[in-house]
Amino acid sequence: MLGTGIYSPADAAALLKTPPDEVRRWAFGYSRLRQGATVAYEPLIRTELPEREGQRALTFVELVELMFIKGFRRAGAPWKLIHEAAEVAARILDTDHPFAMRTFFADPEGIYALMDEGEGRESLVRLVGHGQHAFAPIVQPYLGQLEFDPRELPTRWWPMGREARVVVDPAVSFGAPVLADVGIPTRTLADVYEAERGYAGDDAFRRVSWLYKVPERQVQLAVEFERWRRAA
């Protein structure tokens, strides 16, 4: 799985700042009892990793798709509309992971994709029905924190923005958040800092800096990120 990234639903939820149950519903579907009958809701993405001992996991690309879906839901798009948009986008883009490949936009009335028509021209396509062109105004994009390769596949994600210097890269540490400047997982430095703080107090940052041979500011960034990730 090197270069793929592996995330538990709880890890994905912490990075997305979304309740874990919500992530599980989006990724794996769910069922609900309505008027005495069980109604099944299919997942909004297609996952690749098999279930192992009752546990499910997500890849980096799937994590990016869930980031889009979070934006869609916040924009007011209902489940049915997102599911339909995923089907149309998968057909148009010929991929199992359409929400990870292009810039999408959403409002309560629809989900749109900005499509390249060649020669520097782009077109806004509404991903409902048969993907007809839309004349609705472009709404706020949700992908300012991502980097893409020439094939338009996501390669890296900066969850708190580039200025925070923490990146999620599936090719590094199995996709765990790392400090971009030194390549050390943020959780590693934050956990050691918490252990040192118990008896070193304000000197803990300096001690961790010395142990890992990194600037104190890098330790501070790691701690700040982990506190952000663990916050409700």
N, C-alpha and C positions, 0 to 999 in steps of 0.2 A: 504493500500500500504506500510505498515511498512516493512522495510527490502528490499524493491524493488528498491527504488530510483526513483525520478521523475525529469526529465530534459526537459525544453523547448528546441526547436531547437537552440535558441539563447544561452542558457546556455551551451548546448553541444558544440556549435561552439566555445565559449570562452575557454572551457577546452581543446578542440582539436586543438585550434589555426587554425581554418579553417573557411572560409566564411559561414555564416548561410545559404545562398542559396545552397551551395554545400552540407551541411548537410541535408537539406530538400530533395534534389534530391536523395541522397544516401538512405535515410531512407524511403521516401514516393513515390519515382518515379517522373516522369515529362513527359511532352509531348512537341513536337517541330514540327513546320511546315516545311515540306520538299517537294519541288516541288509541292506546292499547296495542299498537303495532310498532315493530322496530324498524326505524328508517336508517339506512346506511349512507354515510357521506364519504365519497371517494377522496383520497388525498389530493392536494393541489400540486404536488410535484411527483416525479418518478424517482424513487430511491434505488440505489445500486447495491449497497452492502447487505448481505444476508443477515437474518436474525440469528444470534448465537446465544444459547442458553436463556432465551426469553428477553435478550437485550437488543435494542436497535441502535444504529449509529448513522451518522450523516457524513458525506464528503464535503470538501471545501466548496465545490460547485453548487451542491445542494444548499449549503449554508448561504451562499450568495442569493440563490433563488428565494429563500425564506426572507432575506433582507428586502427583496422586492415586494414580496407578499405582505410583509409588515407595512410597507408604504401604501400598498393598495388598500389594505383594511383601514388604515388611518385616513385615507382619502375618501372612505365611505363605500368602497366597492364591495358588493355582497359576494358570498361564497360562490354562488352559481355563476356569476359573471366572471370571477377569477378563473374558475374551472374551465369555462368555455374559452376564455382568452388563452389559457395554456394550451388547449387543444388546437386552436387556430394557429397560434404562434409556432407550435411544434411542427405543424404541417407547412407553414410558410418558410420557416428557417431550417426545416429538415434536421431536427435535433430532439433528443429526449430532455434537454434542459434549456428550454427557450428563454426563461426569465433571467438566465445568467449570461446571455450573449449580446444583448443590445440595450440601448437606453430606452426605458419605458417611462410612461407617464400615466397618471390615473386621476380620475375625479369620480363623483358618485354615479355618473352616467356611463362611464366606460373606461377601458384600459387601452392605451395607445402605444405603438412602437415607432420609433424614428428609423426609417429604413433607407439604406443607401441605394440610390438609383443609378449611380455611376456619373462620371464627369463632374464630380463635386456637387451633385444634386441630392437632396434628401426629401423624403415624403413622410408625412405623419399618417400612419395606418391604424384604423380602429380595429382591435382584435375581437370582434364579435361577428356573428353571421359568417360571411365569406371574406372577411378582411377588407372590406371596402374602404376607400380613402375617406378620411374624415376632414371636415372643415372647422371643427371645434378648436378653440384656442389651446395652445400647448400649456399644460399645467406643470407643476413643480417636479423636477427629476429627483430620483432617489439614489443616484449612484456616484455622488461626488467623491466618495472615499475609495473607489476601486481603481486598479490598474488592469489593463488588458493587453494581451499579446496580439500579433498581427492577424490572427484568426478571429479576433474579437472574443476570445475566451478570457474570463477573469483569472488573473495570476496572483494578485495580492490585494489585501484589504487593510485599510488604516481605520480601525473602529472609532478612534477618538480624533481623527484628523492627523495629517502628516506632522503637525507641530508637536504632537504628543510623542512621536518617535517610536511608537509601538505598532508592529505590523503582524498580520496573520498571513503567512506564506505556506502553502501546502508542501513546498519543497524543503522546508526547514522545520525540524523538530516535530514532524508529523502534523504540522499546521497549528501547533500551540503558539499563542501570542509571544513574540520575542522583541527585544530591543533591537531596532533596525541597525543601530550603529555598532553593536558588539555581538549580536547574534545569540544572546543568552535569554532563555525563557523568563518572562516576567514573574511567573509563579515561583521559580527557583529563588530569585533574589528576594522577592517579597517574603517567602517563607523563612529564609535565613535571617532576614531583617527582624521579623517578628520574634524569632527565637533569641536573637542577640539583644533585642530591646528589653527583654525581661531582666537582664542584669547589667547591661551597658548603658541603658537609658539613651540620652541624647547623642551618645558616642556610637550608637549602633550603625548609623549610616557610614561613618568612617571605617568601622571594623569590616563591614561587608564589602566596602570599596577595596580595602586592602586584601581581603580573602580572595576576591575574584579579579583583582587587578583591573578594575574599571573605575571611571570617575564617579564621585559621590552623586553627581546629578543623574547618572544612569540608574543608580539604585533608587533614588527618589522617584524617577519616572516609573520604574517598575512597581514600586509601592503604590503610587497614585493610581496607576492603571488597575492593579488588582483590587484596590478599594472601590474603584468605579465599577469594576466587573461584578464584585460581590454585593454591591449595594442593591437594595430592592428597587 
